[in-house]
Amino acid sequence: MTTYTITELAREFDITARAIRFYEDQGLLSPTREGASGRNRVYTTRDRTRLKLTLRGKRLGLTLSEIKSLVDMYESPKDTRTQMDHFLAVLARHRATLEQQREDIAVALAEISAHEEQCQRMMAGISDTGAPEIHPG
């Protein structure tokens, strides 16, 4: 059976050992312990796969509880249809959140553009001395 140390997994996935310990604390990983006082963590292929799925979920922007729910389902392929329905529901909720964020960002960017244009117009009417320029008309 292939096993991994925390250092090997951290290096492979370009994350810190602290992050791996955090995922362990969240119940996403469950390494065995070896050595004096069980100090050394030993990760299995199962742990490696769960870590990979966890990081993929994080890239998608899912919460740790969503990731844990999905990863736990991945391990018990009793009803694949139910699992896929659940996964699709999680993705749909996340998509809706991201779409709303995109709309909010578009509104904020439009407001920033309007303020920039207003400032540019105001600056065009002010001389280098700070006084408004007088244009004969």
C-alpha positions as a printed Julia matrix, in Angstrom:
137×3 Matrix{Float64}:
   0.0    0.0     0.0
   1.36   3.41   -1.0
   1.66   5.95    1.79
   2.69   9.6     1.97
   4.14  11.93    4.55
   2.69  15.35    5.19
   5.78  16.86    3.55
   5.31  14.79    0.4
   1.66  15.82    0.05
   2.44  19.45    0.79
   5.13  19.45   -1.89
   2.98  17.59   -4.44
  -0.01  19.93   -4.08
   2.02  23.08   -3.39
   0.32  23.79   -0.08
   1.59  24.06    3.47
   1.67  21.28    6.03
  -0.44  23.59    8.17
  -3.17  23.58    5.5
  -3.11  19.78    5.45
  -3.42  19.67    9.25
  -6.35  22.11    8.99
  -8.12  19.82    6.51
  -7.48  16.97    8.92
  -9.05  18.99   11.76
 -12.09  19.56    9.52
 -12.5   15.81    9.05
 -11.5   15.78    5.39
  -8.38  13.67    5.99
  -7.73  10.95    8.53
  -4.11   9.81    8.51
  -2.83   7.07   10.75
  -0.14   7.84   13.3
   3.25   6.2    13.63
   6.45   6.74   15.52
   7.04   7.9    19.05
   3.77   9.0    20.61
   2.07   8.77   17.21
   3.79  11.96   16.17
   4.19  11.13   12.46
   1.17  11.29   10.2
   0.9    8.63    7.5
  -1.46   9.41    4.62
  -2.92   6.75    2.34
  -3.96   6.92   -1.29
  -7.48   7.57    0.03
  -6.22  10.65    1.92
  -4.35  11.84   -1.16
  -7.51  11.54   -3.27
  -9.58  13.34   -0.63
  -6.99  16.14   -0.51
  -7.04  16.43   -4.29
 -10.86  16.65   -4.3
 -10.76  19.17   -1.45
  -8.39  21.43   -3.35
 -10.49  21.11   -6.5
 -13.57  22.13   -4.49
 -11.69  25.12   -3.06
 -10.74  26.22   -6.6
 -14.44  26.1    -7.48
 -15.11  28.31   -4.47
 -17.08  25.75   -2.49
 -17.21  25.93    1.3
 -15.43  23.29    3.36
 -18.76  21.89    4.52
 -19.91  21.54    0.91
 -16.6   19.91    0.0
 -16.78  17.51    2.94
 -20.31  16.51    2.02
 -19.31  15.87   -1.59
 -16.08  14.05   -0.74
 -17.87  11.85    1.79
 -20.45  10.93   -0.86
 -17.66  10.12   -3.3
 -16.52   7.34   -0.99
 -19.88   5.61   -0.68
 -21.12   4.95   -4.21
 -24.43   3.5    -3.03
 -26.66   5.74   -5.11
 -24.73   7.57   -7.78
 -27.87   9.35   -9.06
 -28.55  10.88   -5.65
 -24.91  11.92   -5.36
 -24.93  13.57   -8.77
 -28.21  15.36   -8.0
 -26.67  16.69   -4.78
 -23.51  17.77   -6.58
 -25.54  19.54   -9.27
 -27.56  21.35   -6.58
 -24.36  22.53   -4.86
 -22.98  23.73   -8.19
 -26.25  25.5    -9.07
 -26.24  27.37   -5.73
 -22.61  28.32   -6.21
 -23.24  29.45   -9.79
 -26.12  31.68   -8.62
 -23.87  33.25   -5.99
 -21.12  33.92   -8.53
 -23.6   35.37  -11.06
 -24.89  37.77   -8.38
 -21.33  38.75   -7.49
 -20.61  39.41  -11.17
 -23.66  41.69  -11.38
 -22.59  43.5    -8.2
 -19.09  43.99   -9.6
 -20.46  45.35  -12.89
 -22.56  47.92  -10.97
 -19.57  48.92   -8.81
 -17.32  49.29  -11.89
 -19.94  51.47  -13.61
 -20.1   53.72  -10.54
 -16.31  53.99  -10.43
 -16.24  54.92  -14.13
 -18.87  57.61  -13.57
 -16.88  59.1   -10.68
 -13.65  59.0   -12.72
 -15.33  60.82  -15.61
 -16.78  63.42  -13.26
 -13.35  64.02  -11.68
 -11.71  64.29  -15.12
 -14.28  66.92  -16.21
 -13.77  68.86  -12.98
  -9.99  68.72  -13.34
 -10.2   69.96  -16.91
 -11.86  73.12  -15.6
  -9.23  73.81  -12.92
  -5.89  75.49  -13.7
  -2.56  74.35  -12.26
  -2.98  76.95   -9.53
  -6.12  75.31   -8.31
  -8.37  78.14   -9.41
 -11.1   77.56  -11.95
 -10.04  78.57  -15.44
 -11.98  81.45  -16.95
 -12.84  80.97  -20.57
 -13.96  84.06  -22.43
 -17.22  83.38  -23.98
